[in-house]
């Protein structure tokens, strides 16, 4: 029997996770690709986003932000960009 929630296990990104990833790419750069996404032991998609020089290192959990955007906790695209994805 395999553990489907082991760290690193690949699954397709949901539409919401892909949307958040596209916003990450718009802010940090296209090099933050789906291939850079990893999965936690809770099956959450995450990425450590960096700018083109490799600086930044923002830990972004795509799954959580997708869920929060979908349920209205994050109320707008501007809030997502300015409060959750903005570079430090």
Contact map, one row per residue, 1 for C-alpha under 8 A:
1110000000000000000000000000000000000000000000000000000000000000000000000000000000000000
1111000000000000000000000000000000000000000000000000000000000000000000000000000000000000
1111110000000000000000000000000000000000000000000000000000000000000000000000000000000000
0111110010000000000000000000000000000000000000000000000000000000000000000000000000000000
0011111010000000000000000000000000000001111000000000000000000000000000000000000000000000
0011111110000000000000000000000000000001111000000000000000000000000000000000000000000000
0000111110000000000000000000000000000111111000000000000000000000000000000000000000000000
0000011111000000000000000000000000000111100000000000000000000000000000000000000000000000
0001111111100000000000000000000000000110001000000000000000000000000000000000000000000000
0000000111110000000000000000000000000110000000000000000000000000000000000000000000000000
0000000011111000000000000000000000000000000000000000000000000000000000000000000000000000
0000000001111100000000000000000000000000000000000000000000000000000000000000000000000000
0000000000111111110000000000000000000000000010000000000000000000000000000000000000000000
0000000000011111110000000000000000000000000000000000000000000000000000000000000000000000
0000000000001111111000000000000000000000000000000000000000000000000000000000000000000000
0000000000001111111100000000000000000000000000000000000000000010011001000000000000000000
0000000000001111111110000000000000000000000010000000000000000110110000000000000000000000
0000000000001111111111000000000000000000000000000000000000000000000000000000000000000000
0000000000000011111111100000000000000000000000000000000000000000010000000000000000000000
0000000000000001111111110000000000000000000000000000000000000100110000000000000000000000
0000000000000000111111111000000111000000000000000000000000000100000000000000000000000000
0000000000000000011111111100000000000000000000000000000000000000000000000000000000000000
0000000000000000001111111110000000000000000000000000000000000000000000000000000010001000
0000000000000000000111111111100100000000000000001000000000000000000000000000000000001000
0000000000000000000011111111111110000000000000000000000000000000000000000000000000000000
0000000000000000000001111111110000000000000000000000000000000000000000000000000000000000
0000000000000000000000111111100000000000000000000000000000000000000000000000000000001110
0000000000000000000000011111110100000000000000001111000000000000000000000000000000000010
0000000000000000000000011111111100000000000000000111000000000000000000000000000000000000
0000000000000000000000001101111110000000000000000000000000000000000000000000000000000000
0000000000000000000000001000111110000000000000000001000000000000000000000000000000000000
0000000000000000000010011001111111110000000000101100000000000000000000000000000000000000
0000000000000000000010001000011111111000000000000000000000000000000000000000000000000000
0000000000000000000010000000000111111000000000000000000000000000000000000000000000000000
0000000000000000000000000000000111111000000000000000000000000000000000000000000000000000
0000000000000000000000000000000111111100000000110000000000000000000000000000000000000000
0000000000000000000000000000000011111110000011110000000000000000000000000000000000000000
0000001111000000000000000000000000011111000011100000000000000000000000000000000000000000
0000001111000000000000000000000000001111111111000000000000000000000000000000000000000000
0000111100000000000000000000000000000111111111000000000000000000000000000000000000000000
0000111100000000000000000000000000000011111100000000000000000000000000000000000000000000
0000111000000000000000000000000000000011111100000000000000000000000000000000000000000000
0000111010000000000000000000000000000011111110000000000000000000000000000000000000000000
0000000000000000000000000000000000000011111111000000000000001111000000000000000000000000
0000000000001000100000000000000000001111001111100000000000001110000000000000000000000000
0000000000000000000000000000000000001111000111110000000000111110000000000000000000000000
0000000000000000000000000000000100011100000011111000000001111100000000000000000000000000
0000000000000000000000000000000000011000000001111100000011110000000000000000000000000000
0000000000000000000000010001000100000000000000111110000111110000000000000000000000000000
0000000000000000000000000001100100000000000000011111111111000000000000000000000000000000
0000000000000000000000000001100000000000000000001111111100000000000000000000000000000000
0000000000000000000000000001101000000000000000000111111000000000000000000000000000000000
0000000000000000000000000000000000000000000000000111111000000000000000000000000000000000
0000000000000000000000000000000000000000000000000111111110000000000000000000000000000000
0000000000000000000000000000000000000000000000000111111110000000000000000000000000000000
0000000000000000000000000000000000000000000000001110011111000000000000000000000000000011
0000000000000000000000000000000000000000000000011100011111100000000000000000000000000000
0000000000000000000000000000000000000000000000111100000111110000000000000000000000000010
0000000000000000000000000000000000000000000001111000000011111000000000000000000000000000
0000000000000000000000000000000000000000000001111000000001111100000000000000000000001000
0000000000000000000000000000000000000000000111100000000000111111100000000000000000000000
0000000000000000100110000000000000000000000111100000000000011111110000000000000000000000
0000000000000001100000000000000000000000000111000000000000001111111000000000000000000000
0000000000000000000000000000000000000000000100000000000000001111111100000000000000000000
0000000000000000100100000000000000000000000000000000000000001111111110000100000000000000
0000000000000001101100000000000000000000000000000000000000000111111111000000000000000000
0000000000000001000000000000000000000000000000000000000000000011111111100000000000000000
0000000000000000000000000000000000000000000000000000000000000001111111111100000000000000
0000000000000000000000000000000000000000000000000000000000000000111111111111000100000000
0000000000000001000000000000000000000000000000000000000000000000011111111100000000000000
0000000000000000000000000000000000000000000000000000000000000000001111111100000000000000
0000000000000000000000000000000000000000000000000000000000000000000111111110000000000000
0000000000000000000000000000000000000000000000000000000000000000000111111110000000000000
0000000000000000000000000000000000000000000000000000000000000000100111111111101100000000
0000000000000000000000000000000000000000000000000000000000000000000010011111101100000000
0000000000000000000000000000000000000000000000000000000000000000000010000111111100000000
0000000000000000000000000000000000000000000000000000000000000000000000000111111110000000
0000000000000000000000000000000000000000000000000000000000000000000000000001111111100000
0000000000000000000000000000000000000000000000000000000000000000000000000111111111110000
0000000000000000000000000000000000000000000000000000000000000000000010000111111111111000
0000000000000000000000100000000000000000000000000000000000000000000000000000111111111100
0000000000000000000000000000000000000000000000000000000000000000000000000000011111111100
0000000000000000000000000000000000000000000000000000000000000000000000000000011111111100
0000000000000000000000000000000000000000000000000000000000000000000000000000001111111100
0000000000000000000000110010000000000000000000000000000000010000000000000000000111111110
0000000000000000000000000010000000000000000000000000000000000000000000000000000011111111
0000000000000000000000000011000000000000000000000000000101000000000000000000000000001111
0000000000000000000000000000000000000000000000000000000100000000000000000000000000000111
